[in-house]
Amino acid sequence: MAVPAVKAYFNYAGLNRLSPEIAAACHAADERFQRMLLSLAGIDEYNAQMARTRKSVARLMRLETDAPDRIFLVPNATTGLSLLLQDLLAELGTDRIAVTSDQEHPAVERVLARAESRGVRIGRIGGTSQDEFIGRLSALCANGGVGLVVLSQVSYKDGRILPIARIAEQLAPARVPLIVDGNQAVGHVPVEFPAHGCVAYVFSGHKWLRAPMGTGAVVLDPDFWRRRRSAALGMLNDFQNGTLSYLGMVGLEVGCEIAATSLAGRIAQLDQVRRKVITALGDLPIVKRPDWNGPMAPGITALLLPEERPSQELTERMLSRHGVAVKAFVPPELPNEVRISWEMSTTDAEIDLLRKALRAELG
């Protein structure tokens, strides 16, 4: 079966290309490491690279030091999120509820669904603005029954931004732990580990950081996890003693360094592309924008489709007939939606091809 040629790629929120700087750094590191491998010199270099990568994560997250007891490298964000969530959910009694948003990725939803099947209560909340969302979270917390909150800083569905710092501050007095999925945030919008209330922030490298696949990091409040004698903390430590990808660590380091020094310019360029995309898609038939009146990330938008027009079928036709790659939300993912995401390098010609493909398939 022939693989369709991709003429215009609009799924950078799913998988981004390696940046030229990261590709060059990985190539140079590969040549260097191949001469050492796991000799004594190679082991020293492997450990030194892990330390360098941790420091780059600390700078990006605006931590004062490299904080080796706070930063853990993982094969991907899904692994980190799963370990931490399962640890906390296992201790959540029937009198407590785990709260999340209606915007979470399947990596989070799958863990929550398994816990729900065991009797753990899950509360999913939404809203049309940051204030409305916080109001609904406050209402759930008012009776003291919330035992855990897990949220994405930036929605993978449509790019809406949740006020993580405000939420963490709200949860801190009640000592409700907050886990943040930062996959769509890091390298895309300003990030910072909240000073209070947040017990873990998890992200991957292969999206907005433009690092290799198989990379990710977990930033922890170490005191919280040590007090619990957490099994997840032990497993995260095991990863640091294993064989994570050396080249992956190099790529993640460079990606974090670039993002830490150039994020403002990157956001401005993504915003320029965003205005062009929104204008080009402004008069599409039978679609609407998600109902959100708050801040949006600069590299993502979404189109809601009527139920009789399944998003998966639309995206398959767009790729096979027009060479345009976008993201469909495949059931049980909701809503029936097409996500469109771009890079700074996205051209006017690609945007025009996107517009023509959507009009041809929706018209």
C-alpha angles and dihedrals in degrees: 000000000000117000111231114246113243109227097168123023119204103164102087089132086065103043127351129200120255109263115241090246093052093044090052092047092049092048092051092045092050092054090048097046095045088067091056110026111164097337115123088271091048093050090050091050092046091053092044090052091051089053092049091050092049090052091052090051089050092052092049092049091046095242115157096230137019086262098200091193090056103045124065127177116222136184090248140343093256090064093050094047093047094051094049097042095047089050094055096038092054089065097043109113125214089258091064132067132214110222127206138154131259088246102069127133121245088251087070098031094055092056092046092048091054090050090047090055088057092054102268111143115235123195117199117192135183139175144178095244141019092257093051091050092050090047091055092046090050090052091054092047094048095085094049094242100119113106102171140011124199120181142161115239089212120025114242087208103060110348099256113157121227118208096246096172092053092046093049091050090050093051097044099080091054091044092234108161117235123203116193125206102210098175095118094035108054110089089006106066133008111287134191133167105250113247094226137022100018115107098177140013116192131189143159130227104221099075122053095353089060091221125142123287114262095049132115145136139219120207113197144188091236096197092059094052095041092053089056093048084229121208088206090060090054092051092049089053089051090058090057090056095047135070108286113170110284091204090046090056090050091051093047091050093052092043092054092046093051092047092048092056103034107031097113092054092044091053091049092052093046088051090054090054090044092058090052093048094048091049092048093050097040098106102038114142125246096003133104138188122255113268102255126128097183138085118312130203112250098237105050139065133160140208122213115217131202113258093250089063105062111208093221092059091048094052092047090054092046091055099041097042103031108018092240117139119205134153122263124197105232118204130292080038111091146247113033092250147142117222118208121194131171145184134233088260095055107128133221088244091057091049090050091051089051091052094048093047093050093046092048093051098039099039 
